[in-house]
Amino acid sequence: MNAFQRPAKEGDSIKHTKQDVVVAVETINQVIKALQPDHIVFVSTKARRTLGKHLSQSSAGFHHPACPWWNRNQDGMSSKQRFIDHISSHWNATGAA
């Protein structure tokens, strides 16, 4: 789901307000309560930095796939590879086939 609950201006990244954060946190926490996921992943470092610390459950975060850092190595690994490794380790830990 989208973390922020209103669209950005066309072609722009969202410049969030205090109200955007309040609404996003409330909405995401309601979804967490309803779905009871064992894992939450943000594919947006901006959303994770802004909202992750306010959620009722811990989360992981990675760069957005449209961001240059998705494919660019940082400390020897791209965000894409970190995401794949993270999801794979969680998938394997749950015993999913």
C-alpha positions in Angstrom: 0.0 0.0 0.0 1.1 3.6 -0.3 2.4 4.9 3.0 1.3 8.5 2.4 -2.4 8.7 1.8 -2.5 11.6 -0.6 -0.9 11.9 -4.0 2.2 14.1 -4.6 1.9 16.8 -7.3 2.4 15.2 -10.6 6.1 14.4 -11.3 7.1 15.4 -7.7 8.1 13.5 -4.6 5.6 14.1 -1.8 6.6 16.9 0.5 4.8 15.7 3.6 3.1 17.8 6.2 2.4 17.0 9.9 -1.1 16.0 8.9 0.2 13.6 6.2 2.3 11.9 8.9 -0.6 11.6 11.3 -3.0 10.3 8.7 -0.4 7.8 7.3 0.5 6.4 10.7 -3.1 6.0 11.8 -4.0 4.3 8.5 -1.0 2.0 8.5 -1.6 1.0 12.1 -5.2 0.2 11.3 -4.1 -2.0 8.4 -1.5 -3.7 10.7 -4.3 -4.3 13.3 -6.7 -5.8 10.6 -4.2 -7.9 8.7 -1.8 -8.8 11.5 1.3 -9.2 9.2 4.4 -10.8 10.6 6.6 -8.5 8.5 6.4 -4.9 7.2 8.7 -3.7 4.5 8.9 -0.1 3.1 10.2 0.2 -0.4 10.9 3.9 0.2 13.5 5.2 2.5 11.6 8.5 2.9 8.5 6.7 4.1 10.4 4.4 6.4 12.4 7.3 8.0 9.3 9.4 8.4 6.7 6.8 9.5 8.5 3.6 10.6 9.3 4.8 14.1 5.6 5.6 14.7 4.1 2.2 13.8 2.8 -0.4 16.2 5.2 -3.0 14.6 8.8 -2.9 13.5 9.7 -2.6 9.9 12.5 -2.8 7.3 13.2 -0.3 4.6 14.8 -0.2 1.2 15.2 2.4 -1.6 12.4 2.7 -4.1 12.9 0.7 -7.3 12.6 3.9 -9.4 15.4 5.5 -7.3 19.0 5.3 -8.7 20.1 3.7 -5.4 18.0 0.6 -6.1 20.7 -0.6 -8.5 23.7 1.3 -7.2 26.1 -0.4 -4.9 26.3 1.0 -1.4 28.8 -0.8 0.9 29.2 -3.4 -1.8 25.5 -4.2 -2.4 22.6 -2.6 -4.1 19.3 -1.9 -2.4 17.7 -4.4 -4.8 20.0 -7.1 -3.6 19.4 -6.1 0.1 15.6 -6.3 -0.5 15.9 -9.7 -2.2 18.1 -11.1 0.6 15.8 -9.6 3.3 12.6 -11.1 1.7 14.4 -14.4 1.0 15.6 -14.8 4.6 12.1 -14.0 5.9 10.5 -16.4 3.5 12.9 -19.1 4.4 12.4 -18.5 8.1 8.7 -19.0 7.8 9.1 -22.4 6.2 7.3 -21.3 3.1 7.9 -23.5 0.1 
